[in-house]
Amino acid sequence: MSLYGLTAFALVYALAVASPVVELNRLTPAGFLAMALVIACVLPAVLGAYTLFAARARARLSRPGTVRWVQRGTGAVMAGAAIAVATR
């Protein structure tokens, strides 16, 4: 899990980003704590999901067969782009 989700900076940043949605001049201390609690719960969950999916993608993309498939796919895209440019 990323340490970013556990720092006070992340909470302050998320609250700053939420300022267009929430009227900060009407925000009470209880409302601030509620928003901080929601951010403290949601942010690590989202970053944890990113970490999990990145680990799975890395494991899959490191297989030789997958690397070959990706290289062939990108080669086909580049060849298609070359044909599209050449025919214009």
Secondary structure, DSSP 8 states (H G I E B T S, - for coil): --GGGGSHHHHHHHHHHTTTTS-GGG--HHHHHHHHHHHHHHHHHHHHHHHHHHHHHHHHHTSHHHHHHHHHHHHHHHHHHHHHHHT-
